[in-house]
């Protein structure tokens, strides 16, 4: 990487070496299991925190209300009290090591809802075990560009079905808007903006501490929790409120921007960015060591710019109507006009001689629908889910470039030929 400091170079080189070593350790790739139209699908959960609990209820709804032949069969967590609660509630097997869960032949599909820095390794091992995958956003931690590439490679080679947990992609708005853009309604796309605004510290109010007296030992595997992160002394805040720390999280750019930017990237068919710059910082919540405010500007080879604006310091989203909690509904601009999203319609706002128009929308987002889409794709062996692996790769590359740009106060450039990020 151009003009990096020695420390930055060693950090990035270490990540690259780790990714290469990880890929080399798993040379044999299993093929995705063929699941019939009426076969039972067994779901295993890697991580049993609040987000995973939400997914458990979504899957149970599909089983109980929609009569989907699906079962919650296995659970894994580094914190035994949390693991035991889920296993007992859903009458499934409990595993302390997620690799044991992946070896369970009753598991066909895994839901990965761990801290961010575990995602790419769990995705890659699940793919190589032949399991279909639901992975919470973000796809990876902000440091993990090389491990992400290894995970993408594993998923594609194994031909397993992958869905990123950007459940907003179940919203019919984005799929209809993509068609309108492809039909030329706005002319040549040139600019888009989106954002996420919340009044939240991300800690005390969003991630409660289960047990203030918790400590490493038989019931809490601190070493496994840390994974490839820098080794730190245990604290209950660091364990239970991990989103406050850059060792495990990245602040708004990885916590929530995949939600608002994935639809934009999909609608505009952006691919990888050419340049990314970012600005922001800790402007309100000093107990964090990740930003609470963050702004991203990404330029694309197709001569398009995308802007992502947001803060955790104030929740007003711009007054244009929400599609998702705290989200500012995107605006997509082309040479001939713009698309905006108001309630149950897409409005076309012309630039000059064209007429304004409105297009109705069939439905909004629903996490159950996001899961239903994944299940249907698993049965058909169709990798074109609402939020597939390539889209996740392109979006997370943008998020990683933004993170590196902010930390190094430089421009992040993407070398498309080598699939590498270069800092300038």
C-alpha positions in Angstrom: 0.0 0.0 0.0 1.3 3.4 -1.0 2.7 5.7 1.7 1.5 3.7 4.7 3.3 3.9 8.0 5.3 0.9 9.1 2.7 0.1 11.8 -0.2 0.4 9.3 1.7 -1.7 6.8 2.4 -4.5 9.3 -1.2 -4.5 10.4 -2.5 -4.8 6.9 0.2 -7.3 5.9 -0.7 -9.4 8.9 -4.3 -9.4 8.0 -3.4 -10.5 4.4 -1.2 -13.3 5.7 -4.0 -14.4 8.1 -6.5 -14.5 5.2 -4.1 -16.5 3.0 -3.3 -18.9 5.8 -7.0 -19.4 6.5 -7.8 -20.1 2.9 -4.9 -22.6 2.7 -6.1 -24.5 5.7 -9.4 -25.4 4.0 -8.5 -26.7 0.5 -11.3 -29.2 0.2 -14.7 -27.6 -0.5 -18.0 -29.4 0.2 -20.9 -28.9 -2.1 -24.1 -27.5 -0.9 -26.6 -30.2 0.1 -29.5 -30.8 -2.3 -32.6 -29.9 -0.3 -35.9 -31.1 -1.8 -39.0 -29.0 -2.0 -40.5 -30.7 1.0 -37.4 -31.7 2.9 -36.9 -30.5 6.5 -34.2 -27.8 6.8 -32.4 -27.8 10.1 -31.1 -24.4 11.3 -28.1 -24.0 13.6 -27.3 -20.7 15.3 -23.7 -19.5 15.8 -24.2 -16.8 18.4 -27.2 -16.6 20.7 -27.5 -12.9 21.6 -30.4 -10.6 20.9 -30.1 -10.4 17.1 -29.9 -14.2 16.9 -33.0 -14.4 19.2 -34.9 -12.3 16.7 -33.9 -14.7 13.9 -35.0 -17.7 16.0 -38.4 -16.2 16.3 -38.6 -15.4 12.5 -37.7 -19.0 11.7 -40.2 -20.3 14.3 -42.9 -18.1 12.7 -42.2 -19.7 9.3 -42.5 -23.1 10.9 -45.6 -22.4 13.0 -47.6 -20.0 10.9 -46.5 -20.7 7.4 -46.1 -24.4 7.9 -42.5 -24.4 6.5 -40.7 -27.7 7.1 -37.9 -26.1 9.1 -36.5 -26.8 12.6 -34.3 -25.0 15.1 -31.8 -27.8 15.8 -28.5 -26.5 17.2 -27.0 -23.6 19.1 -23.5 -22.2 19.8 -22.2 -19.4 22.0 -19.1 -18.6 24.0 -21.3 -17.6 27.0 -22.8 -20.7 28.5 -25.8 -19.1 30.3 -27.0 -17.6 27.0 -26.4 -20.8 25.1 -28.2 -22.9 27.7 -31.2 -20.6 27.6 -31.6 -20.9 23.8 -31.0 -24.6 23.6 -33.5 -25.3 26.4 -36.1 -22.9 25.0 -36.0 -24.4 21.5 -35.1 -28.0 22.5 -31.9 -28.1 20.4 -28.4 -29.3 20.9 -25.9 -26.9 22.6 -22.3 -26.6 21.3 -19.5 -24.6 22.9 -17.4 -24.7 19.7 -19.1 -23.6 16.4 -17.1 -26.1 14.4 -18.8 -28.9 16.3 -22.2 -27.4 15.3 -21.0 -27.3 11.7 -20.2 -31.0 11.9 -23.8 -31.9 13.0 -25.5 -33.6 10.0 -28.8 -32.3 11.2 -27.7 -28.7 10.4 -28.4 -27.7 6.8 -28.4 -23.9 7.3 -26.5 -21.7 9.8 -27.4 -18.3 11.1 -24.3 -16.3 12.1 -25.0 -13.6 14.6 -21.7 -13.1 16.5 -19.6 -10.0 17.0 -18.4 -8.7 13.6 -14.9 -10.0 13.8 -16.0 -13.7 13.8 -18.2 -13.4 10.7 -15.8 -14.2 7.8 -14.2 -17.2 9.5 -17.6 -18.7 10.4 -18.9 -18.0 6.9 -15.9 -19.7 5.3 -16.0 -22.7 7.5 -19.8 -23.1 7.1 -19.4 -22.9 3.3 -16.7 -25.5 3.4 -18.9 -27.7 5.5 -21.6 -27.4 2.8 -24.0 -25.4 4.9 -26.2 -22.6 3.6 -25.7 -19.3 5.4 -27.5 -16.4 6.9 -24.9 -13.9 8.1 -25.7 -10.8 10.1 -24.4 -7.5 8.8 -21.7 -6.4 8.5 -20.2 -9.1 6.4 -16.9 -8.6 8.2 -15.0 -6.4 10.7 -13.5 -3.3 9.3 -9.9 -4.8 9.4 -10.8 -8.0 7.6 -10.5 -7.4 3.9 -8.4 -10.5 3.2 -10.5 -12.8 5.4 -13.5 -11.5 3.6 -12.1 -12.4 0.2 -11.4 -15.9 1.5 -15.0 -16.2 2.7 -16.4 -15.0 -0.6 -14.2 -17.6 -2.4 -15.4 -20.4 -0.1 -19.1 -19.5 -0.6 -18.7 -19.4 -4.4 -16.7 -22.5 -4.7 -19.0 -24.5 -2.4 -22.1 -23.2 -4.3 -23.9 -22.7 -1.0 -26.8 -20.2 -0.7 -25.9 -17.0 1.2 -28.0 -14.2 2.6 -26.6 -11.1 4.3 -28.7 -9.9 7.2 -29.7 -6.6 5.6 -33.4 -7.4 6.0 -34.4 -4.1 4.4 -33.6 -5.8 1.0 -37.0 -7.6 1.4 -38.6 -4.2 0.7 -40.2 -4.2 -2.7 -39.1 -0.5 -3.2 -35.5 -1.4 -4.1 -36.4 -4.1 -6.6 -38.9 -1.9 -8.3 -36.5 1.0 -8.4 -33.7 -1.1 -9.8 -36.1 -2.0 -12.7 -37.0 1.6 -13.3 -33.3 2.6 -13.4 -32.5 -0.2 -15.8 -35.4 0.9 -18.0 -33.9 4.4 -18.2 -36.5 6.3 -16.3 -33.9 8.6 -14.6 -31.5 8.5 -17.5 -27.8 7.9 -16.8 -27.4 7.5 -12.9 -25.0 10.1 -11.5 -25.6 10.5 -7.8 -27.3 8.9 -4.7 -27.5 9.8 -1.1 -28.7 7.8 2.0 -28.1 7.9 5.7 -28.8 6.6 9.1 -29.5 8.8 12.2 -30.0 7.6 15.7 -30.0 9.0 19.2 -28.2 6.1 20.8 -24.9 5.5 22.5 -24.9 1.9 21.3 -24.0 0.7 24.7 -26.1 1.0 27.9 -29.3 1.5 26.0 -28.6 -0.9 23.1 -26.5 -3.7 24.6 -27.5 -4.5 28.2 -25.0 -6.3 30.4 -26.4 -9.8 31.2 -24.4 -10.3 34.4 -22.2 -7.6 36.0 -20.3 -10.3 37.8 -19.5 -12.4 34.7 -15.8 -13.4 34.3 -13.8 -15.7 32.1 -13.9 -19.4 33.0 -16.0 -22.5 32.3 -19.1 -20.4 31.5 -17.4 -17.6 29.5 -14.7 -18.4 26.9 -12.9 -15.1 26.6 -10.2 -16.4 24.4 -12.6 -17.7 21.8 -14.5 -14.4 22.0 -11.4 -12.4 21.2 -10.6 -14.4 18.0 -8.2 -12.5 15.8 -8.7 -9.3 17.7 -5.8 -7.8 19.8 -5.6 -9.6 23.1 -7.1 -7.4 25.9 -7.9 -7.9 29.6 -11.5 -9.0 30.2 -14.2 -6.4 31.2 -17.9 -7.0 31.3 -18.4 -3.9 29.1 -16.0 -5.2 26.5 -17.7 -8.5 26.4 -21.4 -7.6 26.5 -21.1 -4.1 24.8 -18.6 -5.0 22.2 -20.0 -2.5 19.6 -18.3 0.3 21.6 -14.8 -1.0 20.8 -12.9 -0.9 17.5 -11.3 -4.3 18.2 -14.8 -5.9 17.5 -16.8 -3.2 15.7 -16.5 -0.1 13.6 -19.2 2.4 14.6 -22.0 3.6 12.3 -20.1 2.6 9.1 -20.3 -1.1 9.9 -23.0 -1.1 12.6 -25.8 0.3 10.4 -24.6 1.6 7.0 -24.9 -1.8 5.3 -28.6 -1.4 6.0 -29.0 1.9 4.2 -26.3 1.5 1.5 -27.0 -2.0 0.3 -30.3 -1.0 -1.4 -28.5 1.9 -3.1 -25.7 -0.2 -4.3 -28.2 -2.8 -5.6 -30.5 -0.2 -7.3 -27.6 1.5 -9.1 -25.6 -1.7 -9.7 -22.5 0.1 -8.4 -20.0 -2.7 -8.2 -16.8 -1.8 -6.4 -16.0 1.9 -5.8 -13.0 3.6 -7.4 -12.3 6.0 -4.6 -13.7 6.4 -1.0 -13.1 9.2 1.5 -14.6 9.5 5.0 -14.9 12.0 7.8 -16.4 11.8 11.3 -15.4 11.1 14.9 -16.5 10.7 18.5 -18.7 13.8 18.7 -21.1 12.9 21.6 -20.4 9.5 23.3 -16.9 9.6 24.9 -17.1 6.1 26.3 -16.7 4.7 22.8 -13.5 4.2 20.9 -15.3 3.9 17.6 -16.9 7.0 15.9 -20.5 7.9 16.7 -20.7 10.2 13.6 -19.5 9.1 10.2 -19.8 10.4 6.6 -18.8 8.5 3.5 -18.2 9.7 -0.1 -17.7 7.0 -2.7 -16.9 7.5 -6.4 -17.5 4.8 -9.0 -15.9 4.1 -12.4 -19.3 4.6 -14.1 -19.0 8.3 -13.1 -21.4 8.0 -10.2 -21.1 9.3 -6.6 -22.8 7.8 -3.5 -22.9 9.7 -0.2 -23.8 8.1 3.1 -24.4 10.5 6.0 -25.2 9.7 9.6 -24.7 10.0 13.3 -25.6 8.2 16.6 -25.8 11.6 18.2 -29.2 12.8 16.9 -32.2 10.8 15.5 -33.8 13.2 13.1 -33.6 11.7 9.6 -34.5 14.6 7.4 -38.3 14.4 7.5 -38.6 12.6 4.2 -40.3 9.5 5.5 -38.5 6.4 6.9 -37.9 3.1 5.3 -36.3 1.3 8.2 -35.6 2.6 11.8 -33.6 5.8 11.7 -32.9 5.5 8.0 -33.1 8.5 5.7 -34.9 7.2 2.5 -32.4 7.3 -0.3 -32.5 9.7 -3.3 -31.2 8.3 -6.6 -30.4 10.9 -9.2 -29.9 10.6 -13.0 -29.4 13.0 -15.9 -33.2 13.1 -16.5 -34.5 13.2 -12.9 -34.5 11.6 -9.5 -36.3 8.8 -7.7 -37.5 9.4 -4.1 -39.4 7.1 -1.8 -42.6 8.3 0.0 -44.8 5.8 1.8 -46.1 3.2 -0.6 -44.9 4.9 -3.8 -41.8 5.7 -5.7 -41.9 9.3 -7.1 -40.0 10.4 -10.2 -39.0 14.0 -10.1 -38.0 15.2 -13.6 -35.1 17.5 -14.3 -36.5 19.2 -17.4 -39.0 18.2 -20.1 -40.1 14.9 -18.7 -43.3 14.4 -16.7 -43.4 13.6 -13.0 -44.7 10.1 -12.3 -45.5 7.8 -9.3 -45.0 4.0 -9.1 -46.9 1.9 -6.5 -45.0 -0.4 -4.2 -46.4 -3.8 -3.2 -44.9 -4.2 0.3 -42.3 -2.9 2.7 -39.5 -4.7 4.5 -40.0 -7.7 6.8 -37.4 -9.9 8.4 -39.6 -12.9 8.1 -39.8 -12.3 4.3 -36.0 -12.0 4.2 -35.8 -15.5 5.8 -38.5 -16.9 3.6 -36.6 -15.7 0.5 -33.5 -17.5 1.8 -35.4 -20.7 2.5 -37.0 -20.7 -1.0 -33.5 -20.2 -2.5 -32.1 -23.0 -0.5 -34.8 -25.4 -1.8 -34.2 -24.3 -5.4 -30.4 -24.1 -5.0 -30.7 -20.5 -6.2 -27.8 -18.2 -5.1 -29.7 -15.0 -6.2 -31.1 -14.2 -2.7 -32.2 -10.7 -1.8 -28.7 -9.9 -0.4 -26.3 -12.3 -2.1 -22.6 -12.9 -1.6 -21.3 -10.6 -4.4 -23.4 -7.7 -3.3 -22.3 -8.2 0.3 -18.7 -8.2 -0.9 -19.0 -5.0 -2.9 -20.8 -3.2 -0.1 -18.4 -4.3 2.7 -15.4 -3.3 0.5 -16.9 0.2 0.5 -17.3 0.1 4.3 -13.8 -1.1 4.8 -12.4 1.5 2.5 -14.3 4.2 4.4 -13.0 2.9 7.7 -9.4 2.9 6.5 -9.8 6.3 5.0 -11.0 7.8 8.2 -8.4 6.1 10.4 -5.5 7.0 8.1 -6.9 10.4 6.9 -6.2 9.3 3.4 -8.1 8.4 0.2 -8.8 4.7 -0.2 -8.5 3.6 -3.8 -9.7 0.2 -5.1 -7.4 -1.7 -7.6 -10.1 -3.7 -9.5 -7.5 -5.7 -11.4 -5.8 -7.0 -8.2 -8.8 -6.7 -5.9 -6.8 -4.7 -3.4 -7.3 -1.5 -1.4 -4.6 1.1 -1.8 -4.2 4.0 0.5 -3.0 7.3 -0.9 
